[in-house]
Amino acid sequence: MDTTVIGIDLAKNIFQVHGINSIGEVTIRKKLTRAKLIEFMATLPPCLVGMESCGGSNYFARKFQAFGHTVKLMSPQFVKPYVKGNKNDYNDAEAICEAVTRPNMRFVSIKSVANQDIQSLHRIRANLMQARTALVNQIRGLLAEYGIVIPKQIQNLRNKLPEILEDGENELSFLIREEFNLLYQDLVNLDTRIDSYDAKLMEICNNNKDCQKILQIEGVGFVTATAIVAAMGDPKTFKNGREFSAWLGLVPRQSSSGGKDKLLGISKRGDKYIRCLLIHGARATVFRVAKKEDQRSLWIKQLKERRGMNKTCVAVANKNARIIWALLSKDEDYKKVA
């Protein structure tokens, strides 16, 4: 009988393929190289293809969809329980083949090339910002060895370092002044590159209708909007707003048993980059509600009095995530309640 379900264990060069027919009999069990895999999948009749969500999975998913296959991506942690025996490529492919047929399996949306482009911009920008933070800390630490202390905040360093290099009364020698000048030039170059990525993300945000929808929410800027739209893909992949919030790790972990519910801190699962952006945006929102009297601001102020600043920020981020899902899945505009 023809193959109806295929599980593929992705790798760098050698891929394990496991296929079964409609009654569960094994019809395919082979190893293929990268080039041979694409050729092999092009010759098969349309079937259900399961793969773990990992590096390169979106590329192969788009390729196989073009051949007429139905492709499903799964988180590796959900495939693990189906592995029988020791871990090897064959057992992994067999587990993937079985997991993709489960009716309650949770799947990952397949990213388009455009969404992957946006995610790549965010990854490069985040790496540059991390490098800038490390550079600023190094400069401040080295200056402290010479008795020169600069207050925190990167803007203080930008303003004071040129003055320090021009000051002939401090203990900086000619040799170290040259080195600090080179470090300052590195900082300027990093600032320029980060600004260029900000401009690219701003342009993408202005030309994307989904980004424009969620920009109306307090605490969501162009960086957060583009990151969420790129990572979410199809919003209907999630059944409701809570599932999307849980995917971001913004809901409590549970340790419940015997009918007794025990909720812990947030799970911190999923994309920590987006979770961080949402919480920082929520923190900015909480800081600005003091003089506001609308329904949302009153809720935030009451929550802050009861639960404190940090828990309020997480709660606002959780609510924003649910609102974002509702706006994108239902194709509606944000309506602020007075």
C-alpha positions as CSV (number, residue, x, y, z in Angstrom):
1,M,0.0,0.0,0.0
2,D,1.1,3.6,-0.6
3,T,2.9,5.6,2.1
4,T,0.5,7.9,4.0
5,V,2.7,9.2,6.9
6,I,6.4,10.1,6.9
7,G,8.6,11.0,9.8
8,I,12.0,12.7,9.1
9,D,14.8,13.1,11.6
10,L,16.5,16.2,10.4
11,A,20.3,16.6,10.6
12,K,23.1,18.5,8.8
13,N,24.0,16.0,6.0
14,I,22.4,12.5,6.7
15,F,18.6,12.3,7.2
16,Q,16.6,9.3,8.5
17,V,13.2,8.7,6.8
18,H,10.5,6.5,8.3
19,G,7.2,5.9,6.5
20,I,4.1,3.9,7.2
21,N,0.9,3.2,5.3
22,S,-2.8,3.6,6.3
23,I,-2.8,0.5,8.5
24,G,0.5,1.3,10.2
25,E,2.8,-1.0,8.3
26,V,6.4,0.2,7.7
27,T,6.9,1.1,4.0
28,I,10.0,3.3,4.1
29,R,13.1,3.0,6.3
30,K,16.2,4.6,4.8
31,K,19.0,7.1,5.2
32,L,19.3,9.9,2.7
33,T,21.7,12.8,2.0
34,R,20.4,16.4,1.8
35,A,20.2,16.4,-2.0
36,K,18.8,12.9,-2.2
37,L,16.1,13.7,0.4
38,I,14.6,16.5,-1.7
39,E,14.7,14.3,-4.8
40,F,13.0,11.4,-2.9
41,M,10.2,13.6,-1.5
42,A,9.5,15.0,-4.9
43,T,8.8,11.6,-6.2
44,L,6.3,10.5,-3.5
45,P,2.6,11.0,-3.7
46,P,1.1,13.6,-1.3
47,C,1.3,12.4,2.3
48,L,1.5,13.7,5.9
49,V,5.1,14.7,6.8
50,G,6.2,15.2,10.4
51,M,9.5,16.9,11.5
52,E,10.8,18.4,14.7
53,S,11.0,22.1,14.8
54,C,14.7,23.0,14.6
55,G,17.3,24.7,12.4
56,G,16.4,24.2,8.8
57,S,13.0,22.7,9.5
58,N,11.1,25.7,8.0
59,Y,13.2,25.5,4.8
60,F,12.4,21.8,4.3
61,A,8.7,22.4,5.3
62,R,8.3,24.9,2.5
63,K,10.1,22.6,0.0
64,F,7.9,19.7,0.8
65,Q,4.7,21.8,0.8
66,A,5.6,22.8,-2.8
67,F,5.6,19.1,-3.7
68,G,2.0,18.8,-2.4
69,H,2.7,17.2,1.0
70,T,1.0,18.2,4.2
71,V,3.9,19.2,6.6
72,K,3.6,19.4,10.4
73,L,6.4,20.7,12.7
74,M,6.5,19.7,16.4
75,S,8.5,20.7,19.4
76,P,11.2,18.1,20.2
77,Q,9.9,17.9,23.8
78,F,6.6,16.5,22.6
79,V,8.2,13.9,20.4
80,K,10.5,12.6,23.1
81,P,7.9,10.4,24.9
82,Y,7.3,8.4,21.6
83,V,11.0,7.3,21.3
84,K,11.3,3.6,22.0
85,G,14.6,2.2,23.3
86,N,17.8,4.0,22.9
87,K,18.2,7.3,21.1
88,N,19.4,6.9,17.5
89,D,18.3,8.3,14.1
90,Y,16.0,5.4,13.3
91,N,14.2,5.5,16.6
92,D,13.9,9.3,16.4
93,A,12.4,9.1,12.9
94,E,9.9,6.4,14.0
95,A,8.9,8.5,17.0
96,I,8.3,11.5,14.8
97,C,6.2,9.4,12.4
98,E,4.0,8.3,15.3
99,A,3.8,11.6,17.1
100,V,2.6,13.5,14.0
101,T,-0.5,11.3,13.8
102,R,-1.6,12.0,17.4
103,P,-4.9,13.9,17.4
104,N,-4.0,16.1,20.4
105,M,-0.4,16.9,19.3
106,R,0.6,20.6,19.3
107,F,2.2,21.8,16.1
108,V,4.5,24.8,15.3
109,S,3.5,27.1,12.5
110,I,5.7,27.1,9.4
111,K,7.5,30.4,8.9
112,S,7.5,32.1,5.6
113,V,10.7,33.5,4.1
114,A,9.5,37.0,5.0
115,N,9.0,36.1,8.6
116,Q,12.4,34.4,8.7
117,D,14.0,37.6,7.3
118,I,12.4,39.6,10.1
119,Q,13.6,37.1,12.7
120,S,17.1,37.2,11.3
121,L,17.1,41.0,11.6
122,H,16.1,40.7,15.3
123,R,18.7,38.1,16.0
124,I,21.5,40.2,14.5
125,R,20.3,43.3,16.3
126,A,20.1,41.5,19.6
127,N,23.6,40.2,19.2
128,L,24.9,43.7,18.4
129,M,23.1,45.1,21.5
130,Q,24.7,42.4,23.6
131,A,28.1,43.3,22.2
132,R,27.5,47.0,22.9
133,T,26.6,46.2,26.5
134,A,29.8,44.2,26.9
135,L,31.9,46.9,25.4
136,V,30.4,49.6,27.6
137,N,31.0,47.5,30.7
138,Q,34.5,46.9,29.7
139,I,35.2,50.6,29.2
140,R,33.7,51.5,32.5
141,G,35.6,48.8,34.3
142,L,39.0,49.8,32.7
143,L,38.4,53.5,33.5
144,A,37.7,52.6,37.1
145,E,41.2,51.2,37.4
146,Y,42.5,54.7,36.7
147,G,40.2,56.3,39.2
148,I,37.7,57.5,36.7
149,V,34.1,56.4,37.5
150,I,31.3,57.0,35.0
151,P,27.7,56.6,36.2
152,K,25.5,53.9,34.8
153,Q,23.5,54.4,31.6
154,I,25.1,54.2,28.2
155,Q,24.4,57.8,27.4
156,N,26.6,58.9,30.3
157,L,29.5,57.0,28.7
158,R,28.8,58.5,25.3
159,N,28.9,62.0,26.8
160,K,31.8,61.7,29.2
161,L,34.3,59.5,27.4
162,P,35.3,62.2,24.8
163,E,35.8,64.7,27.6
164,I,37.9,62.2,29.6
165,L,40.1,61.5,26.5
166,E,40.7,65.3,26.1
167,D,41.4,65.9,29.8
168,G,45.2,66.1,30.2
169,E,45.1,66.1,34.0
170,N,43.9,62.5,34.6
171,E,46.3,59.6,34.9
172,L,45.7,58.2,31.4
173,S,48.9,57.7,29.5
174,F,49.2,58.3,25.8
175,L,49.2,54.6,25.1
176,I,45.9,53.9,26.9
177,R,44.3,57.0,25.5
178,E,44.8,55.6,22.1
179,E,43.2,52.3,23.1
180,F,40.2,54.0,24.8
181,N,39.8,56.1,21.6
182,L,39.6,52.9,19.6
183,L,37.0,51.5,22.0
184,Y,35.0,54.6,21.7
185,Q,35.1,54.3,17.9
186,D,33.8,50.7,18.2
187,L,31.0,52.0,20.4
188,V,30.1,54.6,17.7
189,N,30.1,51.9,15.0
190,L,27.9,49.6,17.1
191,D,25.4,52.5,17.7
192,T,25.3,53.2,13.9
193,R,24.7,49.6,13.0
194,I,22.0,49.2,15.7
195,D,20.3,52.4,14.4
196,S,20.3,51.0,10.9
197,Y,18.5,47.8,12.0
198,D,16.0,49.9,14.0
199,A,15.3,51.8,10.8
200,K,14.8,48.5,8.8
201,L,12.4,47.2,11.5
202,M,10.5,50.5,11.6
203,E,10.0,50.4,7.8
204,I,8.8,46.8,8.0
205,C,6.4,47.7,10.8
206,N,5.0,50.6,8.8
207,N,4.3,48.4,5.8
208,N,2.8,45.5,7.7
209,K,-0.9,45.7,8.5
210,D,-0.7,43.2,11.4
211,C,2.1,45.2,13.0
212,Q,0.0,48.3,12.7
213,K,-2.9,46.6,14.5
214,I,-0.9,45.7,17.6
215,L,1.0,49.0,17.7
216,Q,-2.2,50.5,19.1
217,I,-1.7,48.5,22.3
218,E,0.0,50.4,25.1
219,G,3.4,48.8,25.8
220,V,3.9,47.5,22.2
221,G,6.5,49.3,20.0
222,F,7.8,48.6,16.5
223,V,10.5,46.1,17.8
224,T,7.9,44.1,19.8
225,A,5.4,44.2,17.0
226,T,7.7,42.9,14.3
227,A,9.2,40.2,16.5
228,I,5.7,38.9,17.5
229,V,4.3,38.9,13.9
230,A,7.4,37.0,12.6
231,A,7.4,34.5,15.4
232,M,3.7,33.8,15.6
233,G,3.1,33.1,11.9
234,D,-0.5,32.0,11.5
235,P,-2.3,33.2,14.7
236,K,-4.9,30.4,14.2
237,T,-2.3,27.9,15.1
238,F,-3.2,28.8,18.7
239,K,-6.7,27.9,19.9
240,N,-7.1,31.0,22.1
241,G,-5.2,33.9,23.7
242,R,-4.2,31.9,26.7
243,E,-2.5,29.3,24.6
244,F,-0.5,32.0,22.9
245,S,0.4,33.5,26.2
246,A,1.4,30.0,27.5
247,W,3.6,29.6,24.4
248,L,5.5,32.7,25.4
249,G,5.9,31.4,29.0
250,L,3.8,34.1,30.6
251,V,1.4,31.9,32.5
252,P,2.0,30.2,35.9
253,R,3.7,26.8,36.2
254,Q,1.5,24.2,37.9
255,S,2.3,21.5,40.5
256,S,-1.2,20.3,41.1
257,S,-2.2,16.8,42.4
258,G,-5.1,15.2,44.2
259,G,-7.6,17.9,43.2
260,K,-5.4,20.6,44.9
261,D,-4.2,23.3,42.6
262,K,-0.8,24.8,43.2
263,L,0.3,27.6,41.0
264,L,4.0,28.7,40.9
265,G,5.9,31.5,39.0
266,I,5.6,31.9,35.3
267,S,6.8,29.0,33.2
268,K,9.3,31.0,31.2
269,R,8.8,28.6,28.3
270,G,9.0,29.6,24.6
271,D,10.7,32.6,23.1
272,K,12.4,34.5,25.9
273,Y,13.3,37.4,23.5
274,I,9.6,38.2,22.9
275,R,8.7,37.6,26.5
276,C,11.4,40.1,27.6
277,L,10.1,42.7,25.1
278,L,6.5,42.3,26.3
279,I,7.5,42.6,30.0
280,H,9.7,45.7,29.4
281,G,6.9,47.2,27.4
282,A,4.5,46.4,30.2
283,R,6.8,48.0,32.7
284,A,6.8,51.2,30.7
285,T,3.0,51.1,30.7
286,V,2.8,50.6,34.5
287,F,5.1,53.6,35.1
288,R,2.8,55.9,33.1
289,V,-0.6,55.0,34.6
290,A,-0.4,57.3,37.7
291,K,-2.4,60.2,36.2
292,K,-4.7,58.1,34.0
293,E,-8.3,57.2,34.9
294,D,-9.4,54.9,32.1
295,Q,-10.6,51.4,33.0
296,R,-7.3,49.7,32.0
297,S,-5.2,52.1,34.0
298,L,-7.4,51.7,37.1
299,W,-7.0,47.9,36.9
300,I,-3.2,48.3,36.6
301,K,-3.1,50.6,39.6
302,Q,-5.2,48.4,41.8
303,L,-3.2,45.3,40.8
304,K,0.1,47.1,41.6
305,E,-1.2,48.0,45.1
306,R,-2.2,44.3,45.8
307,R,0.6,42.4,44.1
308,G,3.6,44.7,43.6
309,M,5.4,46.1,40.6
310,N,7.0,43.0,39.1
311,K,3.9,40.8,39.2
312,T,1.9,43.6,37.8
313,C,4.3,44.0,34.8
314,V,4.0,40.2,34.1
315,A,0.2,40.4,34.3
316,V,0.1,43.4,31.9
317,A,2.4,41.5,29.5
318,N,0.1,38.4,29.8
319,K,-2.9,40.6,29.0
320,N,-1.2,42.2,26.0
321,A,-0.2,38.9,24.6
322,R,-3.9,37.7,24.7
323,I,-5.0,41.0,23.1
324,I,-2.5,40.6,20.4
325,W,-3.8,37.1,19.6
326,A,-7.4,38.3,19.5
327,L,-6.6,41.2,17.2
328,L,-4.6,39.1,14.7
329,S,-6.8,36.0,14.8
330,K,-10.1,37.9,14.4
331,D,-8.6,40.7,12.1
332,E,-10.0,43.5,14.3
333,D,-8.7,46.8,15.5
334,Y,-7.8,47.6,19.1
335,K,-10.6,49.4,20.9
336,K,-9.5,51.1,24.1
337,V,-12.1,51.2,26.9
338,A,-12.5,54.6,28.5
